[in-house]
Amino acid sequence: MERIAVYPGSFDPVTNGHLDIIERTSKVFDKVIVAVLENPDKTPMFTKEERVCMIKKVTDYIPNIEVESFSGLLIDYMYKKDAKVIVKGLRAVSDFEYEFQMALLNNKLDPGVETLFMMTNNKYSYLSSSSVKQIALFGGCIKELVPDAIICDILEKVKKNGGAL
């Protein structure tokens, strides 16, 4: 039986911290689906399609990675993909509180689905998509925060939006 994990997130944009989790997860599972979601609590800078494209661009060297978007309940998506493990990256204790609550809710919806918490590499513990967007908005250097292959995409989007997030 193929071991399939889903790594869900907004990825607006994908950061080096996300990429670290993707790379490490790909070594543990037969297939990892990076699932770009619409979070109704957030207003993304990039469309779902743009986020999927950026993630594909920066993970094309990892053979067992698939990138898709979805909407609705994660548990429903897991069922469609025949996946049994949700992977969540944690940066700090504050991430754990929210993600622990979500893991319990997902387990309530489907006790057959497990959540695997993966600690981020300490060199990315301060990094978030929001901070990358803010730095780019104010003209700061985002090199080493996001994969080099998407720096131009981010800077172009900031320029196109007239500096608005």
N, C-alpha and C positions, 0 to 999 in steps of 0.2 A: 504494500500500500504506500502510495506517495505521500510524504509528509509535506503538507501545504500550510504556510503561515500567511497571514495578512497583516501588513503594516499600514494602518490607516492614519490619515492626517490631512490637514489643510495644505501643507507644503507651499506656503505663499510668501516667499519662494522656498524651494528646497535649499537647505544649508549644508555646510560640511558636517554638522552634527547629525543631521538626518542621513547623510550619505554614509557616515560611520556606522550607524545602526543598520542600514541596508546591507552594507558589505559584511558585517559580522553575522547578521541574520542569515545571509545567503550561504554561509559556511555550516549552518546548523540544520537547515531545512532543504528538502529536495526542490521546492519551488517557493518563492516569496512573491506575493502580489502586493505591490505598493498601490494602495487604494486612496485616490485623491477624492476627498469628500467636500460637499458643500456644507459649511457650518452656518446654520441660520443665525448664530450669535456674532458672526464676523462679516465684515464687508471686505472681500478679497481685492487685492490690487490686480492679480492675474486671473483670467478666466480659467475654468477647469481644464479646458483644452490646452491653454498655454502652460499650465502647471504640469499636465501629463507630458507634454512635449519636452519641457525642461528636464523632468526626471528621466525620461527615456534617453535624452542626450547625454546625461551624466552617468547613466548606469549601463550604457550599451556594451561595456566590456564584461559585464557580469551575466553569464549565460542563463542562470536560473531565476532571473528577475522578470516579472511582468508588471506593467504599469497600466492602470485603468482608473476611470472615475466611477463614482456611484453616488446615488442619493437614497435616502431612506434609512432604515435601521441597519446597523452593521451586522447584526445577527442574521437578518434576511440575506444579506450579501454573502456572509460566511456559508450559509446553507447552499446558495447557488454555486459557490466555488468549491464545495466539498472540503472546506478548510476547518480545522479544529483548533487553531492557535492564533490568537491576536497578539501581535508584538507591539509593545509601547515603550518608547524611550523615556527615560527619566533623567532630568538634570539636577533636581533638588528635591528636598522634602515637600515643598509646596506642590510640585508636580505629582508626587505620590498621592496626596490626599484626594485630588480630583480623579486621577487615574484608578485609584483603588475603588472609589465609589462607582466609576463606570464599569470596572471589572465585575463588581458585585451585581450590578444591574444586568450586565450581559449574561452572567452566570445564572441569574434568576430567569432570564428569557430562554436560555438554553444551557442546562448544566453540562452538556457535552463539549462546550467550548471553553478552553482555558485561555487565560491571559498571561503572557510572559513579559515581565518587566526587565528591560535591559538598561543598565546604567550607561550613560553617555561617557565617552572618553573625557577625562577631566579638562582637557584643553578646549572642550566645547561646552562646558557646563554653564557658561554665561550667555551662550548664543541662542537667539530666537529669531524666527522670521520677522517678527515685529521690529526687533532692534536693527536687523539688516535693512529693512525698508526705511526706518527713521534715519539711519546713517547715510543711506543713498540719497534720501530726500534733501539732506543738508549738505551734500557734496563730499561726504567723508569717504574714506577708502574701505571698500568691502572685500578687497582681496584677502584671502585666507579665511573669510567668513562663509563664502559660498564657493562652489566649484568654479574654476576659471572659465569653463565653457559657457557659463550663463551670466557672467558679469555684464557683458554688453546687453543682454536681454533685459536685465534689471535696470541698468542705467537708461536704456532707451525707453522703457516703460515709464520711468520717473519723468524723463524729459517730455514724453508724449502727453502725460497727464498734467503737465504744467507744474510739476512738483507736488501735486496732491496725492495723498494716500487714499 
